[in-house]
Amino acid sequence: MSEMLHTEGDQDTLVFALGQLEKRRAAYVHVGIEEDVVYDYLRETAKQFLRRHYGGILIGNGSYTPELAADAISRGEAELFSFGRCYLANADLVSRLKQGLPLAQYSRSIYDSME
């Protein structure tokens, strides 16, 4: 899904694809759902669209902190979240989360230094 890159019929294609994934019992759908932008062609946010058309497990991604992810899970927006940026800044992320330790902040320079 893209706010800017879409063509006529994308909504129907997405509805069909999500239905087929659910019908075939896909283990999960992993998507970037951080934006609360209403997509003109969907007439709702990506989160709302996905939830309405896919009843399976959603793994969200995109600038979520553990706290924001927990809130989103409690609202039923996704079942799981991945933490790419948090992990890049915290190689011991799982331990830090389990122990309630503060997380180092992600910086774009971390990513740029990997090139």
C-alpha positions in Angstrom: 0.0 0.0 0.0 1.2 3.4 -0.9 -0.3 6.8 -0.4 1.4 8.1 -3.6 2.1 5.0 -5.8 -1.2 3.3 -6.6 -3.3 2.7 -9.7 -7.0 2.2 -10.4 -8.1 -1.1 -9.0 -5.4 -1.4 -6.2 -8.1 -1.5 -3.5 -9.8 -4.5 -5.2 -6.5 -6.2 -5.7 -5.5 -5.7 -2.0 -8.9 -7.0 -0.8 -8.6 -10.1 -3.0 -5.0 -10.7 -1.9 -5.8 -10.4 1.8 -8.8 -12.7 1.3 -6.6 -15.3 -0.4 -4.0 -15.1 2.3 -6.6 -15.6 5.0 -8.3 -18.4 3.0 -5.0 -20.2 2.7 -4.3 -19.6 6.4 -1.1 -17.6 6.0 0.9 -17.6 9.2 0.9 -13.8 9.2 1.0 -10.6 7.2 3.9 -8.3 8.0 3.3 -4.7 7.1 4.5 -1.2 7.8 1.4 0.3 9.6 2.9 3.2 11.4 1.1 5.9 9.5 -2.2 7.3 10.5 -2.6 8.9 7.1 -5.9 8.4 5.4 -5.2 7.0 1.9 -7.5 8.7 -0.6 -8.0 5.5 -2.7 -8.7 3.4 0.4 -10.7 6.1 2.2 -9.1 5.0 5.5 -5.8 4.4 7.1 -3.7 1.3 6.2 -4.3 -0.1 9.8 -8.1 0.3 9.4 -8.0 -1.2 5.9 -5.9 -4.2 6.9 -8.0 -5.0 10.0 -11.2 -4.7 8.0 -10.1 -7.1 5.3 -7.7 -9.5 7.1 -8.7 -11.4 10.2 -5.4 -13.2 10.6 -2.2 -12.3 12.5 -0.7 -8.9 11.6 2.8 -8.1 12.4 3.2 -4.3 12.5 6.4 -2.4 11.8 7.5 1.1 11.6 8.9 3.4 14.2 7.1 1.8 17.1 8.5 1.9 20.6 7.6 -1.0 22.9 5.1 1.2 24.6 3.4 2.3 21.4 3.3 -1.3 20.2 1.7 -2.5 23.4 -1.0 0.3 23.0 -1.6 -0.7 19.4 -1.9 -4.4 20.4 -4.4 -3.5 23.1 -6.5 -1.6 20.5 -6.4 -4.7 18.2 -4.4 -3.0 15.4 -1.9 -5.9 15.2 -1.0 -9.0 17.2 2.8 -8.5 17.1 5.3 -5.8 16.3 8.9 -5.9 15.0 11.5 -3.4 16.2 14.1 -2.9 13.6 15.2 0.6 14.6 15.1 -0.2 18.3 17.2 -3.3 17.7 19.8 -1.4 15.6 20.3 0.9 18.6 20.1 -1.9 21.2 21.7 -5.2 20.3 20.5 -6.5 23.7 16.9 -5.3 23.0 15.2 -8.5 24.4 17.2 -8.4 27.6 16.5 -4.6 28.0 12.8 -5.1 27.5 12.6 -8.1 29.9 14.5 -6.1 32.6 12.7 -2.9 32.0 15.9 -1.1 31.2 15.9 2.2 29.2 16.6 1.9 25.5 19.3 3.8 23.5 17.7 6.1 21.0 17.9 5.2 17.3 20.0 7.5 15.2 20.1 7.5 11.4 23.9 7.7 11.7 23.8 4.1 13.0 22.3 2.9 9.7 24.5 5.1 7.6 27.7 3.7 9.3 26.7 0.1 8.1 27.2 0.9 4.4 
